[in-house]
Amino acid sequence: MTDRILIVEGRFYDALSDELLKGATAALDAAGAKYEVATVPGALEIPAVIAIAEKARAGFDGYVALGVVIRGETYHFEVVSDESARGIMDLAQTGLAIGNGVLTVENEEQAWDRAKVSEGDKGGGAARACLAVLAVKQRFTRPRS
């Protein structure tokens, strides 16, 4: 059976998002997984779209969350980074296989160091994490003989 994955990407920083997506799709292609991409404005919308897909019974086996939150001069950074992470973790607690590739960084340089496929490859890492959690989930939920 081929795994079907939904990548949900926050596009607040387009170039960084492109690099995260490049890493994620390369990792999923290498694993032979099928995937679709849903695009949202930013990190806060990612958990909502994962929940919508689940409620709609869209048939995804797992999810990859991608986005970038860079610290600014206001408290908004804490709200976005904390609440997007909390939303993703709340969904994971329900048994969903989710790879979290939402970067929370101090500056754009840190974001690039983590996003570049040739360096941190956090997009690829999130996709591989999703597949690893999915494998464990499938192991524990398969019918007993």
Stockholm file with secondary structure:
# STOCKHOLM 1.0

chainA/1-145         MTDRILIVEGRFYDALSDELLKGATAALDAAGAKYEVATVPGALEIPAVIAIAEKARAGFDGYVALGVVIRGETYHFEVVSDESARGIMDLAQTGLAIGNGVLTVENEEQAWDRAKVSEGDKGGGAARACLAVLAVKQRFTRPRS
#=GR chainA/1-145 SS CCCEEEEEEECSSHHHHHHHHHHHHHHHHHHTCEEEEEEESSGGGHHHHHHHHHHTTCCCSEEEEEEEEECCSSTHHHHHHHHHHHHHHHHHHTTCCEEEEEEEESSHHHHHHHHCTTTTCHHHHHHHHHHHHHHHHHHHHSCCC
#=GC SS_cons         CCCEEEEEEECSSHHHHHHHHHHHHHHHHHHTCEEEEEEESSGGGHHHHHHHHHHTTCCCSEEEEEEEEECCSSTHHHHHHHHHHHHHHHHHHTTCCEEEEEEEESSHHHHHHHHCTTTTCHHHHHHHHHHHHHHHHHHHHSCCC
//
